[in-house]
Amino acid sequence: LLSATAAEWQRLGLGSDAERQRWLGQLAALWPDVQAGDKLTFYVDKGGAGHFWWQEKPLGTLADPQFSAAFLAIWLADNSRDPALTRRLRGQP
């Protein structure tokens, strides 16, 4: 999951190299070993902080709004890897 996240940030041109490395380090410290069937949830609050849950239990928060925007862009950006999924997630036909 970490390597796929890093690859998408690079492909989308999100964040500087230093930001991406910092974010990946924070994710590595936060995320468990996610397996098929696990549920990893991400929520962004009104202040832009990103909150992660795993299997319905809180994992932690990354308070950087730029991280939250970059993480959501993997699925919601106009140039996401899966445009059909992006449209569904946005509630578009």
C-alpha angles and dihedrals in degrees: 000000000000094000092046090050091049092048093051093048089051093047092048093044093236121163128350121284089259093050093048092050091048092048092047091051090052091048092048089055092046108039123077122217097288116211134188109287095026118124117228112180129192125195128180116207127212091269092055097252114142120225124196129204128185121198089350093304123113114252101180148280136271106202097197110108089201089060091050092051092047093048093049091046089068087073104018106041118111088240096046118146091249110041093178091056090046091054091049092048089050091049092245127139 
